[in-house]
């Protein structure tokens, strides 16, 4: 029960009246109550003292109660469900930075494009070295694509299943070529494409925020660097070779 400040003052005033009456009764019993017997007088003194103590104790006890209740409410407030300070669960997707998500998209589309262009090279290249390079792209990038897909699945990310407009335009262009012209343009594109891939994976391995994606980029980077070196070598040979020294196109896809 909350008496409030005004209630405490009222009870204090009542206590003062009872205290005065008790004092007068004890100090001048015959004058204040001459018609009481000694036993009745003693009972009266006991009643007055008890009433005074009760009047003094109630407001003091009641005055302390509201603060205690308020402190308990304050202490329990942060633990209520839905409060602003309650921690909220986070998913793997929301934990990824925008640069990490962008890397996953570019790496996925680039890897799929390398496989598709490599398959075209195994069918249309006139040089055995170009066909072998194309088959190497199919094997290595299929493995890298599967590893990236595992990381994406763990983080709840859906990777693109297409190679993108730019890569598709290059695939359509190369599909219309044959012979040494195909060899030359395909290997030139491989040099340009793997130069960009090496730069992309180097940046992710050094500046990426997700540990799994950084590990994937670091693990794949040496293979891409080897691809770039090989592409430059094969591109130089295919550019300097004459049509008479080139092998016949093979449709079997075997190097």
C-alpha positions, 0 to 999 in steps of 0.5 A, spaced: 500 500 500 502 506 498 501 512 503 504 517 499 507 523 502 501 526 505 499 520 508 505 519 512 504 527 514 497 525 517 500 519 520 505 523 523 500 528 526 496 522 529 502 519 532 504 526 535 497 527 538 497 520 541 504 521 544 502 527 548 495 524 550 500 518 553 505 523 556 499 526 560 496 520 562 503 517 565 505 524 568 498 526 571 494 520 572 489 523 577 488 529 574 486 527 567 483 520 569 481 521 576 475 516 575 479 510 573 481 504 577 489 503 577 488 497 573 483 500 568 489 506 568 494 501 566 490 498 560 489 505 558 496 506 558 498 500 554 493 501 549 495 508 548 503 506 547 501 501 542 497 505 538 502 510 538 507 505 535 503 502 530 501 509 527 509 511 527 511 504 524 505 504 518 507 510 514 515 508 515 514 501 512 509 503 507 514 509 505 519 504 503 515 499 499 514 503 492 522 504 491 523 497 492 517 495 487 520 500 482 527 497 483 525 490 481 521 493 475 527 496 473 531 490 474 527 486 470 525 490 464 531 489 460 530 481 460 522 482 457 522 479 450 522 484 445 525 489 448 530 494 444 536 491 448 535 484 447 539 480 442 537 478 435 539 472 431 543 473 425 543 469 419 549 467 414 547 472 409 546 478 413 553 477 416 556 477 409 559 484 407 557 487 400 564 486 397 563 478 399 557 477 396 559 481 390 565 476 390 561 470 390 557 472 384 563 474 380 567 468 382 561 463 380 559 466 373 566 467 371 567 459 373 561 457 369 564 461 363 570 458 364 567 451 363 563 453 358 568 456 353 573 450 355 568 445 352 567 450 346 575 450 345 575 442 346 570 442 340 573 447 335 580 449 337 585 447 331 591 446 336 592 440 340 595 445 345 589 449 345 584 443 346 588 441 352 588 448 355 580 448 354 580 441 357 584 444 363 579 449 364 573 445 364 576 440 370 580 445 374 574 450 374 569 445 375 572 443 382 573 450 384 565 451 382 563 446 387 568 448 392 564 455 392 558 452 392 559 448 398 561 455 402 555 458 399 550 453 401 553 453 408 552 461 408 545 460 405 547 464 399 544 462 392 549 463 387 547 465 379 546 459 375 548 463 368 554 466 366 552 473 365 551 477 359 558 479 357 560 472 358 555 469 354 556 474 348 563 472 348 561 464 348 556 466 342 562 469 338 567 464 339 562 459 337 562 462 330 569 461 329 573 455 327 581 454 326 586 458 327 582 464 328 578 461 334 585 459 337 587 466 337 581 469 339 580 464 345 587 464 348 587 472 347 580 472 351 583 467 356 589 471 358 585 477 359 580 473 363 585 470 367 588 477 369 582 479 371 581 473 375 587 473 379 586 480 381 579 479 383 582 473 388 588 477 390 583 482 393 579 477 396 584 473 399 587 480 402 581 484 404 575 479 404 571 479 411 569 472 411 574 467 413 571 462 409 571 466 403 578 468 404 580 461 405 577 459 398 580 465 394 587 464 397 586 456 396 584 457 388 589 463 387 595 459 385 591 455 380 589 461 377 596 464 376 598 458 373 592 458 368 594 465 366 602 463 365 599 457 361 594 462 357 600 467 355 604 461 353 599 458 349 597 464 346 604 466 344 605 459 340 598 459 337 599 467 334 606 465 331 603 458 328 601 458 321 595 454 318 599 449 315 602 447 322 596 446 326 592 440 327 585 438 324 579 440 329 577 434 333 570 433 336 572 428 341 574 433 346 580 428 348 587 432 348 
